[in-house]
Amino acid sequence: MIDKFISFLKKNQLIFLGIGIGILAGFSYWYFVGCASGTCPITGNPYISALYGALVGGLIFATLKKKN
């Protein structure tokens, strides 16, 4: 069971890297740019901004993955 999990992580490490970078980028965008009034749906909340960044980062890095 653990071998399958490790294999899964190694196979998709580029996607997980993209998710991590996306979280940092989304949170950084909220922190430095953000939304002063708090009414913006994505940049008004740090959690939503980080999750959106994770989604975008994962999708971008998934396109870089080599096909076997």
C-alpha positions in Angstrom: 0.0 0.0 0.0 2.8 2.4 0.9 4.7 1.5 -2.3 1.7 2.5 -4.4 1.4 5.8 -2.6 5.1 6.6 -3.1 4.8 5.6 -6.7 1.8 7.9 -7.1 3.7 10.8 -5.5 6.8 10.2 -7.7 4.6 10.0 -10.8 2.8 13.2 -10.1 5.5 15.2 -8.4 5.4 18.0 -11.0 1.7 18.6 -10.4 2.2 18.7 -6.6 5.0 21.2 -7.1 2.7 23.3 -9.2 0.0 23.2 -6.5 2.5 24.4 -3.9 3.8 27.2 -6.1 0.2 28.1 -6.8 -0.7 28.3 -3.1 2.2 30.6 -2.5 1.4 32.8 -5.5 -2.3 33.0 -4.6 -1.6 33.9 -1.0 1.1 36.4 -2.1 -1.4 38.0 -4.5 -4.0 38.4 -1.7 -1.3 39.8 0.7 0.3 42.3 -1.6 -2.6 43.2 -4.0 -5.8 41.9 -2.5 -9.1 43.7 -2.3 -9.4 46.7 0.1 -13.2 46.5 0.5 -13.3 42.7 0.9 -16.1 42.3 -1.6 -14.0 40.7 -4.3 -14.8 37.0 -4.5 -11.3 35.6 -5.1 -8.9 38.2 -3.7 -11.0 39.2 -0.7 -10.3 36.0 1.2 -6.8 34.5 1.7 -8.1 30.9 1.7 -10.0 31.2 -1.5 -7.1 33.1 -3.2 -4.7 30.3 -2.2 -7.1 27.6 -3.3 -7.6 29.3 -6.7 -3.8 29.7 -7.0 -3.4 25.9 -6.2 -5.9 25.0 -8.9 -4.3 27.2 -11.5 -0.8 26.1 -10.6 -1.7 22.4 -10.7 -3.4 22.8 -14.1 -0.4 24.7 -15.5 2.1 22.2 -14.3 0.0 19.3 -15.4 0.3 20.5 -19.0 4.1 20.3 -18.6 4.0 16.6 -17.6 5.4 14.2 -20.1 3.1 11.6 -21.5 4.3 8.0 -21.4 
